[in-house]
């Protein structure tokens, strides 16, 4: 299978994909990651000694470095997971999102174009550039319907706008240069190795410590929840069997409000760490995890509902999620309870689970 470059491979979805690829294929995996706040080598500790694994610390927006990596490894595939992803952070500081998500994707695409232009036709035939994107590029849905692959883009945040721009670049490089591209747009991922600023790990860790569980607005924002290992299995299928130039939506088919997800987590925590046995709750003056729920000011421009129609990947590639929501949440809660050391190690001194994304429109 040759060498696959996996950008952002020390992040949440990327590290789960690396683990799957090493287990299910014979590919050599070169992870390229700048190790910003959400990328951590500890997320790859269990595969670091694998002879088919190599790690390169690098910025995908650095053309000279990217060219060097391509020259050295002559990849048969590039899987672009590298991204700034947290909407709240994009509100506070959009520049990093443009640099990584848009400029970084451009540099990867252009490096691939130049590599293939200098090589034999057979190399172009086997090469694939798979860009991993999000359902947030489509904007907000009304009370019914679901995002199709043909849904027009309507991003609402600096994060989703940067991802939408990257998606357009990927499709343009296919149309203009014939680059063998693939594009996936996924719904909300959850599972092991997710940075604790995201909803589920934030709620799990706050709950066991007796801290407030901040719920934006009325808690009625709806997302389609997808267990990360199921997402990675879908990406692998698209890489191996997807039609060049196509895009595939990958969704879990699990629409829940944020409030429903927090309630489900509280129920799961009660099974594994009963509130009556948790001294942190007694210290906080509550007797159940649910009593920690706190409604806070909503995020600016908060999309109300997302839902994915994943029929195309089901029909063409036979993909099905392997976890229902209960099984995925159970596995997720157990993992975070058993890996508190990882959670502490990935939280930098500049982030201790405080609220982000409330910058005013006039803020610099």
Order of alpha helices (4+ residues) and beta strands (2+ residues): beta-alpha-beta-beta-alpha-beta-alpha-alpha-alpha-beta-alpha-beta-beta-alpha-beta-beta-alpha-beta-beta-alpha-alpha-beta-alpha-alpha-alpha
